[in-house]
Amino acid sequence: MGDTEQKIRFAIGSAAAAAAIFAPLGYRWKGVLTAVAADAILTGVFRTSPLRRLIRA
């Protein structure tokens, strides 16, 4: 993963987290946005997707 992709993943994760916290949404949407935020941020940090690791294990 390049630096540009890492920055994009951090941006997507931050935007999803902000939407989950501040947007007037139902609990289902907040859960979906939280999962997207967590996956994007963790992928940016570890440079590999934690969901792919779980699926392959």
PDB file of N, CA, C and O in Angstrom, chain B, residues numbered from 101:
ATOM      1  N   MET B 101       0.852  -1.165   0.000  1.00  0.00           N
ATOM      2  CA  MET B 101       0.000   0.000   0.000  1.00  0.00           C
ATOM      3  C   MET B 101       0.895   1.225   0.000  1.00  0.00           C
ATOM      4  O   MET B 101       1.833   1.331   0.791  1.00  0.00           O
ATOM      5  N   GLY B 102       0.593   2.136  -0.890  1.00  0.00           N
ATOM      6  CA  GLY B 102       1.364   3.365  -0.987  1.00  0.00           C
ATOM      7  C   GLY B 102       0.888   4.413   0.012  1.00  0.00           C
ATOM      8  O   GLY B 102      -0.133   4.253   0.680  1.00  0.00           O
ATOM      9  N   ASP B 103       1.649   5.469   0.087  1.00  0.00           N
ATOM     10  CA  ASP B 103       1.305   6.553   1.016  1.00  0.00           C
ATOM     11  C   ASP B 103      -0.007   7.229   0.637  1.00  0.00           C
ATOM     12  O   ASP B 103      -0.779   7.622   1.512  1.00  0.00           O
ATOM     13  N   THR B 104      -0.262   7.365  -0.656  1.00  0.00           N
ATOM     14  CA  THR B 104      -1.499   8.006  -1.101  1.00  0.00           C
ATOM     15  C   THR B 104      -2.710   7.174  -0.701  1.00  0.00           C
ATOM     16  O   THR B 104      -3.696   7.715  -0.199  1.00  0.00           O
ATOM     17  N   GLU B 105      -2.643   5.868  -0.917  1.00  0.00           N
ATOM     18  CA  GLU B 105      -3.759   5.006  -0.539  1.00  0.00           C
ATOM     19  C   GLU B 105      -3.969   5.011   0.970  1.00  0.00           C
ATOM     20  O   GLU B 105      -5.108   4.979   1.438  1.00  0.00           O
ATOM     21  N   GLN B 106      -2.897   5.050   1.724  1.00  0.00           N
ATOM     22  CA  GLN B 106      -3.006   5.092   3.175  1.00  0.00           C
ATOM     23  C   GLN B 106      -3.719   6.377   3.618  1.00  0.00           C
ATOM     24  O   GLN B 106      -4.581   6.339   4.496  1.00  0.00           O
ATOM     25  N   LYS B 107      -3.362   7.497   3.016  1.00  0.00           N
ATOM     26  CA  LYS B 107      -4.007   8.771   3.363  1.00  0.00           C
ATOM     27  C   LYS B 107      -5.485   8.754   2.992  1.00  0.00           C
ATOM     28  O   LYS B 107      -6.318   9.286   3.726  1.00  0.00           O
ATOM     29  N   ILE B 108      -5.810   8.146   1.858  1.00  0.00           N
ATOM     30  CA  ILE B 108      -7.213   8.051   1.434  1.00  0.00           C
ATOM     31  C   ILE B 108      -7.997   7.186   2.417  1.00  0.00           C
ATOM     32  O   ILE B 108      -9.124   7.526   2.779  1.00  0.00           O
ATOM     33  N   ARG B 109      -7.413   6.078   2.848  1.00  0.00           N
ATOM     34  CA  ARG B 109      -8.102   5.208   3.816  1.00  0.00           C
ATOM     35  C   ARG B 109      -8.326   5.929   5.141  1.00  0.00           C
ATOM     36  O   ARG B 109      -9.386   5.787   5.751  1.00  0.00           O
ATOM     37  N   PHE B 110      -7.344   6.698   5.589  1.00  0.00           N
ATOM     38  CA  PHE B 110      -7.523   7.483   6.813  1.00  0.00           C
ATOM     39  C   PHE B 110      -8.646   8.512   6.647  1.00  0.00           C
ATOM     40  O   PHE B 110      -9.441   8.726   7.562  1.00  0.00           O
ATOM     41  N   ALA B 111      -8.702   9.140   5.482  1.00  0.00           N
ATOM     42  CA  ALA B 111      -9.746  10.138   5.226  1.00  0.00           C
ATOM     43  C   ALA B 111     -11.127   9.497   5.203  1.00  0.00           C
ATOM     44  O   ALA B 111     -12.069  10.028   5.791  1.00  0.00           O
ATOM     45  N   ILE B 112     -11.250   8.369   4.534  1.00  0.00           N
ATOM     46  CA  ILE B 112     -12.545   7.667   4.483  1.00  0.00           C
ATOM     47  C   ILE B 112     -12.954   7.205   5.875  1.00  0.00           C
ATOM     48  O   ILE B 112     -14.114   7.341   6.264  1.00  0.00           O
ATOM     49  N   GLY B 113     -12.006   6.662   6.620  1.00  0.00           N
ATOM     50  CA  GLY B 113     -12.303   6.214   7.981  1.00  0.00           C
ATOM     51  C   GLY B 113     -12.718   7.358   8.892  1.00  0.00           C
ATOM     52  O   GLY B 113     -13.636   7.217   9.700  1.00  0.00           O
ATOM     53  N   SER B 114     -12.045   8.479   8.759  1.00  0.00           N
ATOM     54  CA  SER B 114     -12.384   9.645   9.582  1.00  0.00           C
ATOM     55  C   SER B 114     -13.762  10.194   9.222  1.00  0.00           C
ATOM     56  O   SER B 114     -14.540  10.566  10.100  1.00  0.00           O
ATOM     57  N   ALA B 115     -14.053  10.242   7.933  1.00  0.00           N
ATOM     58  CA  ALA B 115     -15.365  10.737   7.498  1.00  0.00           C
ATOM     59  C   ALA B 115     -16.481   9.807   7.961  1.00  0.00           C
ATOM     60  O   ALA B 115     -17.531  10.272   8.407  1.00  0.00           O
ATOM     61  N   ALA B 116     -16.264   8.509   7.860  1.00  0.00           N
ATOM     62  CA  ALA B 116     -17.283   7.554   8.300  1.00  0.00           C
ATOM     63  C   ALA B 116     -17.479   7.624   9.811  1.00  0.00           C
ATOM     64  O   ALA B 116     -18.607   7.531  10.296  1.00  0.00           O
ATOM     65  N   ALA B 117     -16.396   7.787  10.550  1.00  0.00           N
ATOM     66  CA  ALA B 117     -16.511   7.902  12.000  1.00  0.00           C
ATOM     67  C   ALA B 117     -17.256   9.177  12.392  1.00  0.00           C
ATOM     68  O   ALA B 117     -18.095   9.158  13.292  1.00  0.00           O
ATOM     69  N   ALA B 118     -16.952  10.270  11.722  1.00  0.00           N
ATOM     70  CA  ALA B 118     -17.644  11.529  12.018  1.00  0.00           C
ATOM     71  C   ALA B 118     -19.131  11.424  11.696  1.00  0.00           C
ATOM     72  O   ALA B 118     -19.970  11.916  12.451  1.00  0.00           O
ATOM     73  N   ALA B 119     -19.456  10.783  10.574  1.00  0.00           N
ATOM     74  CA  ALA B 119     -20.864  10.606  10.211  1.00  0.00           C
ATOM     75  C   ALA B 119     -21.568   9.715  11.227  1.00  0.00           C
ATOM     76  O   ALA B 119     -22.717   9.974  11.585  1.00  0.00           O
ATOM     77  N   ALA B 120     -20.894   8.669  11.693  1.00  0.00           N
ATOM     78  CA  ALA B 120     -21.509   7.776  12.676  1.00  0.00           C
ATOM     79  C   ALA B 120     -21.761   8.488  14.000  1.00  0.00           C
ATOM     80  O   ALA B 120     -22.729   8.191  14.700  1.00  0.00           O
ATOM     81  N   ILE B 121     -20.894   9.416  14.332  1.00  0.00           N
ATOM     82  CA  ILE B 121     -21.035  10.114  15.612  1.00  0.00           C
ATOM     83  C   ILE B 121     -22.045  11.251  15.528  1.00  0.00           C
ATOM     84  O   ILE B 121     -22.893  11.388  16.409  1.00  0.00           O
ATOM     85  N   PHE B 122     -21.966  12.065  14.485  1.00  0.00           N
ATOM     86  CA  PHE B 122     -22.722  13.318  14.455  1.00  0.00           C
ATOM     87  C   PHE B 122     -23.990  13.306  13.612  1.00  0.00           C
ATOM     88  O   PHE B 122     -24.868  14.141  13.828  1.00  0.00           O
ATOM     89  N   ALA B 123     -24.112  12.399  12.671  1.00  0.00           N
ATOM     90  CA  ALA B 123     -25.282  12.399  11.786  1.00  0.00           C
ATOM     91  C   ALA B 123     -26.495  11.803  12.506  1.00  0.00           C
ATOM     92  O   ALA B 123     -26.358  10.851  13.273  1.00  0.00           O
ATOM     93  N   PRO B 124     -27.675  12.362  12.257  1.00  0.00           N
ATOM     94  CA  PRO B 124     -28.889  11.827  12.889  1.00  0.00           C
ATOM     95  C   PRO B 124     -29.380  10.593  12.119  1.00  0.00           C
ATOM     96  O   PRO B 124     -30.297  10.680  11.302  1.00  0.00           O
ATOM     97  N   LEU B 125     -28.760   9.460  12.394  1.00  0.00           N
ATOM     98  CA  LEU B 125     -29.082   8.222  11.705  1.00  0.00           C
ATOM     99  C   LEU B 125     -29.585   7.183  12.695  1.00  0.00           C
ATOM    100  O   LEU B 125     -29.440   7.333  13.908  1.00  0.00           O
ATOM    101  N   GLY B 126     -30.173   6.137  12.156  1.00  0.00           N
ATOM    102  CA  GLY B 126     -30.606   5.030  12.991  1.00  0.00           C
ATOM    103  C   GLY B 126     -29.416   4.199  13.442  1.00  0.00           C
ATOM    104  O   GLY B 126     -28.301   4.359  12.945  1.00  0.00           O
ATOM    105  N   TYR B 127     -29.674   3.304  14.396  1.00  0.00           N
ATOM    106  CA  TYR B 127     -28.589   2.506  14.950  1.00  0.00           C
ATOM    107  C   TYR B 127     -27.967   1.564  13.924  1.00  0.00           C
ATOM    108  O   TYR B 127     -26.771   1.280  13.998  1.00  0.00           O
ATOM    109  N   ARG B 128     -28.746   1.081  12.980  1.00  0.00           N
ATOM    110  CA  ARG B 128     -28.190   0.196  11.955  1.00  0.00           C
ATOM    111  C   ARG B 128     -27.156   0.935  11.116  1.00  0.00           C
ATOM    112  O   ARG B 128     -26.066   0.417  10.871  1.00  0.00           O
ATOM    113  N   TRP B 129     -27.492   2.141  10.678  1.00  0.00           N
ATOM    114  CA  TRP B 129     -26.557   2.918   9.863  1.00  0.00           C
ATOM    115  C   TRP B 129     -25.332   3.325  10.663  1.00  0.00           C
ATOM    116  O   TRP B 129     -24.221   3.347  10.135  1.00  0.00           O
ATOM    117  N   LYS B 130     -25.529   3.645  11.924  1.00  0.00           N
ATOM    118  CA  LYS B 130     -24.381   3.986  12.763  1.00  0.00           C
ATOM    119  C   LYS B 130     -23.448   2.790  12.906  1.00  0.00           C
ATOM    120  O   LYS B 130     -22.227   2.952  12.919  1.00  0.00           O
ATOM    121  N   GLY B 131     -24.015   1.594  13.011  1.00  0.00           N
ATOM    122  CA  GLY B 131     -23.197   0.385  13.087  1.00  0.00           C
ATOM    123  C   GLY B 131     -22.432   0.128  11.802  1.00  0.00           C
ATOM    124  O   GLY B 131     -21.258  -0.242  11.830  1.00  0.00           O
ATOM    125  N   VAL B 132     -23.103   0.327  10.673  1.00  0.00           N
ATOM    126  CA  VAL B 132     -22.437   0.132   9.382  1.00  0.00           C
ATOM    127  C   VAL B 132     -21.299   1.138   9.217  1.00  0.00           C
ATOM    128  O   VAL B 132     -20.196   0.767   8.815  1.00  0.00           O
ATOM    129  N   LEU B 133     -21.559   2.385   9.522  1.00  0.00           N
ATOM    130  CA  LEU B 133     -20.525   3.412   9.393  1.00  0.00           C
ATOM    131  C   LEU B 133     -19.361   3.176  10.359  1.00  0.00           C
ATOM    132  O   LEU B 133     -18.208   3.437  10.017  1.00  0.00           O
ATOM    133  N   THR B 134     -19.657   2.690  11.545  1.00  0.00           N
ATOM    134  CA  THR B 134     -18.601   2.383  12.509  1.00  0.00           C
ATOM    135  C   THR B 134     -17.725   1.252  11.988  1.00  0.00           C
ATOM    136  O   THR B 134     -16.503   1.298  12.124  1.00  0.00           O
ATOM    137  N   ALA B 135     -18.347   0.235  11.392  1.00  0.00           N
ATOM    138  CA  ALA B 135     -17.574  -0.879  10.829  1.00  0.00           C
ATOM    139  C   ALA B 135     -16.702  -0.409   9.664  1.00  0.00           C
ATOM    140  O   ALA B 135     -15.544  -0.810   9.549  1.00  0.00           O
ATOM    141  N   VAL B 136     -17.255   0.431   8.811  1.00  0.00           N
ATOM    142  CA  VAL B 136     -16.479   0.967   7.684  1.00  0.00           C
ATOM    143  C   VAL B 136     -15.313   1.809   8.201  1.00  0.00           C
ATOM    144  O   VAL B 136     -14.196   1.706   7.696  1.00  0.00           O
ATOM    145  N   ALA B 137     -15.574   2.632   9.199  1.00  0.00           N
ATOM    146  CA  ALA B 137     -14.522   3.481   9.761  1.00  0.00           C
ATOM    147  C   ALA B 137     -13.424   2.638  10.390  1.00  0.00           C
ATOM    148  O   ALA B 137     -12.239   2.891  10.173  1.00  0.00           O
ATOM    149  N   ALA B 138     -13.814   1.645  11.161  1.00  0.00           N
ATOM    150  CA  ALA B 138     -12.816   0.798  11.819  1.00  0.00           C
ATOM    151  C   ALA B 138     -11.967   0.048  10.799  1.00  0.00           C
ATOM    152  O   ALA B 138     -10.747  -0.028  10.942  1.00  0.00           O
ATOM    153  N   ASP B 139     -12.601  -0.502   9.776  1.00  0.00           N
ATOM    154  CA  ASP B 139     -11.856  -1.238   8.762  1.00  0.00           C
ATOM    155  C   ASP B 139     -10.903  -0.315   8.006  1.00  0.00           C
ATOM    156  O   ASP B 139      -9.746  -0.672   7.783  1.00  0.00           O
ATOM    157  N   ALA B 140     -11.369   0.851   7.615  1.00  0.00           N
ATOM    158  CA  ALA B 140     -10.526   1.772   6.853  1.00  0.00           C
ATOM    159  C   ALA B 140      -9.342   2.259   7.679  1.00  0.00           C
ATOM    160  O   ALA B 140      -8.218   2.309   7.179  1.00  0.00           O
ATOM    161  N   ILE B 141      -9.577   2.612   8.918  1.00  0.00           N
ATOM    162  CA  ILE B 141      -8.495   3.118   9.767  1.00  0.00           C
ATOM    163  C   ILE B 141      -7.496   2.017  10.110  1.00  0.00           C
ATOM    164  O   ILE B 141      -6.286   2.242  10.071  1.00  0.00           O
ATOM    165  N   LEU B 142      -7.995   0.833  10.445  1.00  0.00           N
ATOM    166  CA  LEU B 142      -7.085  -0.271  10.766  1.00  0.00           C
ATOM    167  C   LEU B 142      -6.286  -0.713   9.544  1.00  0.00           C
ATOM    168  O   LEU B 142      -5.117  -1.080   9.665  1.00  0.00           O
ATOM    169  N   THR B 143      -6.907  -0.678   8.376  1.00  0.00           N
ATOM    170  CA  THR B 143      -6.177  -1.012   7.159  1.00  0.00           C
ATOM    171  C   THR B 143      -5.085   0.018   6.897  1.00  0.00           C
ATOM    172  O   THR B 143      -3.991  -0.338   6.458  1.00  0.00           O
ATOM    173  N   GLY B 144      -5.367   1.271   7.159  1.00  0.00           N
ATOM    174  CA  GLY B 144      -4.350   2.305   6.988  1.00  0.00           C
ATOM    175  C   GLY B 144      -3.202   2.162   7.969  1.00  0.00           C
ATOM    176  O   GLY B 144      -2.050   2.418   7.621  1.00  0.00           O
ATOM    177  N   VAL B 145      -3.506   1.758   9.179  1.00  0.00           N
ATOM    178  CA  VAL B 145      -2.469   1.615  10.199  1.00  0.00           C
ATOM    179  C   VAL B 145      -1.586   0.402   9.923  1.00  0.00           C
ATOM    180  O   VAL B 145      -0.359   0.507   9.939  1.00  0.00           O
ATOM    181  N   PHE B 146      -2.209  -0.752   9.671  1.00  0.00           N
ATOM    182  CA  PHE B 146      -1.452  -1.999   9.513  1.00  0.00           C
ATOM    183  C   PHE B 146      -1.052  -2.293   8.073  1.00  0.00           C
ATOM    184  O   PHE B 146      -0.311  -3.241   7.814  1.00  0.00           O
ATOM    185  N   ARG B 147      -1.541  -1.479   7.129  1.00  0.00           N
ATOM    186  CA  ARG B 147      -1.240  -1.623   5.701  1.00  0.00           C
ATOM    187  C   ARG B 147      -1.724  -2.950   5.114  1.00  0.00           C
ATOM    188  O   ARG B 147      -1.251  -3.374   4.060  1.00  0.00           O
ATOM    189  N   THR B 148      -2.651  -3.595   5.785  1.00  0.00           N
ATOM    190  CA  THR B 148      -3.334  -4.769   5.267  1.00  0.00           C
ATOM    191  C   THR B 148      -4.699  -4.833   5.934  1.00  0.00           C
ATOM    192  O   THR B 148      -4.864  -4.375   7.065  1.00  0.00           O
ATOM    193  N   SER B 149      -5.669  -5.395   5.244  1.00  0.00           N
ATOM    194  CA  SER B 149      -7.038  -5.386   5.741  1.00  0.00           C
ATOM    195  C   SER B 149      -7.246  -6.447   6.821  1.00  0.00           C
ATOM    196  O   SER B 149      -6.945  -7.619   6.595  1.00  0.00           O
ATOM    197  N   PRO B 150      -7.754  -6.059   7.985  1.00  0.00           N
ATOM    198  CA  PRO B 150      -8.031  -7.044   9.030  1.00  0.00           C
ATOM    199  C   PRO B 150      -9.189  -7.977   8.645  1.00  0.00           C
ATOM    200  O   PRO B 150      -9.226  -9.124   9.089  1.00  0.00           O
ATOM    201  N   LEU B 151     -10.124  -7.501   7.832  1.00  0.00           N
ATOM    202  CA  LEU B 151     -11.215  -8.362   7.401  1.00  0.00           C
ATOM    203  C   LEU B 151     -10.712  -9.476   6.484  1.00  0.00           C
ATOM    204  O   LEU B 151     -11.191 -10.607   6.563  1.00  0.00           O
ATOM    205  N   ARG B 152      -9.776  -9.172   5.640  1.00  0.00           N
ATOM    206  CA  ARG B 152      -9.197 -10.215   4.771  1.00  0.00           C
ATOM    207  C   ARG B 152      -8.469 -11.256   5.584  1.00  0.00           C
ATOM    208  O   ARG B 152      -8.518 -12.442   5.257  1.00  0.00           O
ATOM    209  N   ARG B 153      -7.793 -10.837   6.640  1.00  0.00           N
ATOM    210  CA  ARG B 153      -7.114 -11.791   7.520  1.00  0.00           C
ATOM    211  C   ARG B 153      -8.120 -12.723   8.188  1.00  0.00           C
ATOM    212  O   ARG B 153      -7.881 -13.925   8.297  1.00  0.00           O
ATOM    213  N   LEU B 154      -9.243 -12.167   8.633  1.00  0.00           N
ATOM    214  CA  LEU B 154     -10.261 -12.998   9.277  1.00  0.00           C
ATOM    215  C   LEU B 154     -10.889 -13.979   8.308  1.00  0.00           C
ATOM    216  O   LEU B 154     -11.173 -15.120   8.673  1.00  0.00           O
ATOM    217  N   ILE B 155     -11.107 -13.547   7.080  1.00  0.00           N
ATOM    218  CA  ILE B 155     -11.725 -14.426   6.088  1.00  0.00           C
ATOM    219  C   ILE B 155     -10.787 -15.565   5.710  1.00  0.00           C
ATOM    220  O   ILE B 155     -11.232 -16.698   5.527  1.00  0.00           O
ATOM    221  N   ARG B 156      -9.506 -15.279   5.593  1.00  0.00           N
ATOM    222  CA  ARG B 156      -8.527 -16.310   5.201  1.00  0.00           C
ATOM    223  C   ARG B 156      -8.215 -17.272   6.331  1.00  0.00           C
ATOM    224  O   ARG B 156      -7.816 -18.407   6.074  1.00  0.00           O
ATOM    225  N   ALA B 157      -8.386 -16.846   7.586  1.00  0.00           N
ATOM    226  CA  ALA B 157      -8.004 -17.702   8.726  1.00  0.00           C
ATOM    227  C   ALA B 157      -8.946 -18.848   8.937  1.00  0.00           C
ATOM    228  O   ALA B 157      -8.753 -19.647   9.853  1.00  0.00           O
TER     229      ALA B 157
END
